[in-house]
Amino acid sequence: MKVIIAEKPDQGVTLASIFSTKKKQGYLEILPNELFPKGAYMTWAVGHLLQLAPPERYRPEWKQWKLETLPIIPDRFQYEVEKAKAKQFHIVKELLRKPEVTEIIHAGDAGREGELIVRNIIQMSGVKKPMKRLWISSLTPKAIEAGFRALLEENATRPLYEEAYARACADWIVGMNASRVYSILLKQKGMNDVFSAGRVQTPTLALIVKREKEIEQFRPEPFWEVLATFAINGKQYEGKWVKDGESRVNDQQLAEKIALFCAQKQAEVLDVKTERKVFQPPLLFNLSSLQATANKWYQFSPQKTLDVLQKLYQKGILSYPRSDSNYVTKGEAETFPDILQKLSQLPAYKPFFPLPTTTILHNKRYVNEKKVTDHYAIIPTEQVVDPDKLSADERNLYDLVVKRLLAAHYDDAIFDYTTVTTLVDGRATFLSKGKQQIQEGWRKIIVLHEEDDFLLPSLTEGERGKVVDVRVKESKTQPPKRYTEGQLITLMKTAGKFLENEALEKVLAKTEGLGTEATRAGIITMLKERKYIEVKKNQVYATDKAKVLIEAIGDKILASPEMTAKWEQRLNEIGEGKASASSFMEQVKKLAAKIVADALETSKTWEFTGIDTASIQRTTSKTTLGKSVGTCKYCGGTVLDKGEFYGCANYKKTKCSFTISKTILGKKISQTNVKKLLQHGKTDVIRGFKKGEKTFDAALVWDDNQKKVTFSFSKN
């Protein structure tokens, strides 16, 4: 008899659904059948049943956060059962130990984490029985049966376990030591909070803080452009004055002189250049590109996209979501005609049929065995569903994936880009640019969010006319834009080299990125939960807490995207059986010691000018919550720290409505500043208030006439 261990309960139920079963406590009994003549037990983890033991399990003195105990490096790592999941662990353990069980089938998710979760359980149970590996990329009945008929040998996926184990231990060592050393040292500077730091999260945060600084330090500068409207042989068009390739003029008077010179002057078409550009249909989705697209179109967070994809995978209608490949194998491509035929019957997709190309079997842009690693691209399975029968979120993602597959069977999109050079009075040069769609191709299916095409009239060199209108347009230079969550995923994938063009992923076949396809969304979620970033209207903002940590770390190795990316590559090599996990861990131990030494050295010169360090306190701690911060300006009662805001203690008795928000225009207002406001009527100058894209510095003052808090821009 065999025990099959899935990663999650619903996955276990789906895997067992092709057999007759009896429901038991924590598992299913599969009745004898062709594949399992003696029957089998189908059980499951509930995600991670085990976790790496905390420091005090190794040495009692490691429980307290003290500088003298750092770096913390266990001789040998230990796992322990999570208390909340102990019951399920014991059910799995008892099944594995049954005398009639002669073989184990590892049926965790076909990836690194799945490999680690199930192997850890088997190891912790102390059972040593032969093992096989179920490795499938979709949960359709057909795929499940095929997977059970073609089980892999245990050693085929063992390197992935070694990679995942090395990754978990490395993250523990770096995270434990970095978080402790910076939390202790920053507490000495008056910031009583936990500063979580880690091998992947900190370099990612450094990229966000870098962009935040660029925005804060940006000072807009005015510039002017001269725009002219030409009338030539009954045709009108607009052009922009240029000199040496630059259209911006930094002097308003000069811009007005150029405009005055050009008014009503003769104009001649000096040059007409047309360049034809061909845009191939986009690649099939991997997880990163799908997360970026879903964020751009629907403002889904990367984690939300992954969660919804997991549901669609569990339903058997999309393939494995945590894929890093944009390609499929020939075997998958051979299933496409059947999938497409089913899609053609659905009202949502009927208008796109018949497809210009009936098969992409021999198209290496999509079908390339060498480019498929553990999993192929995310595609719809043969279990086609009507998107209108799905929830709104599921429908949106399913639709994106389906349309990518349809677009792959369409022609290229072709555009002509025209540049016209117009000469005014033989001296002033103007440029006009236009775009015209020649062939719609795949854009019939995927409509891109962009400006409407600007069409130029048909012009030829030598045509003459005149300037019928000329104006000066004033503008200001714009600060760099904040990243969206979708762009952050792309940024992590390229280790800080931001690429807007998704097709460039093709060039980055061996990207040295931050994290993996499976972990990037979790890292962004973690940064939110730990109050390092805030997401407003899909824009990612760095908090003061984030700025303090990255300022403290400076240019040291912990914040280096390049270093982390190289580590990620080494971990991949462990997963491919090309590198040693033990030598990698020796490097990690040396790094932990260096991180501690770097922090101790740099802390002597730390300065956090311009950052509101007083606001960085554990707001939920007993030491601050409910603490008095001053006298109420309305009724003379006591103003208390109420967690999310400061409010009058008399609210319950007299309904006194006096409150001060803890966050005003993106800035946290510290207890220290509220005390000053209530006692002296004015805070210190607080830097970095944000209104729209603008930032400003101001003190908060109490206005007795209006009975409210206002801004003071006085330097006194």
Secondary structure, 3 states (H helix, E strand, C coil): CEEEEECCHHHHHHHHCCCCEEEECCEEEECCCCCCCCCEEEEECCCCCEEECCHHHCCHHHCCCCHHHCCCCCCCCCEEECHHHHHHHHHHHHHHHCCCCCEEEEECCCCHHHHHHHHHHHHHHCCCCCEEECCCCCCCHHHHHHHHHCCEEHHHCHHHHHHHHHHHHHHHHHHHHHHHHHHHHHHCCCCCCCCCCCCCHHHHHHHHHHHHHHHHHCCCCEEEEEEEEEEECCEEEEEEEEECCECCECCHHHHHHHHHHHCCCEEEEEEEEEEEEEECCCCCECHHHHHHHHHHHHCCCHHHHHHHHHHHHHCCCECCCCCCCCCECHHHHCCHHHHHHHHCCCCCCHHHCCCCCCCCCCCCCCECHHHCCCCCCECECCCCCCHHHCCHHHHHHHHHHHHHHHHCCCCCEEEEEEEEEEEECCCEEEEEEEEEEEECHHHHCCCCCCCCCCCCCCCCCCCEEEEEEEEEEEEECCCCCCCCHHHHHHHHHCCCCCCCCHHHHHCCCCCCCCCCCCCHHHHHHHHHHCCCEEEECCEEEECHHHHHHHHHHCCCHHHCHHHHHHHHHHHHHHHCCCCCHHHHHHHHHHHHHHHHHHHHHHHHHCCCCCCCHHHCCCCCCCCCCCCEEEECCCCCCEEEECCCEEEECCHHHHCCCCEEECEECCEECCHHHHHHHHHHCEEEEEEEEEECCEEEEEEEEEECCCCEEEEECCCC
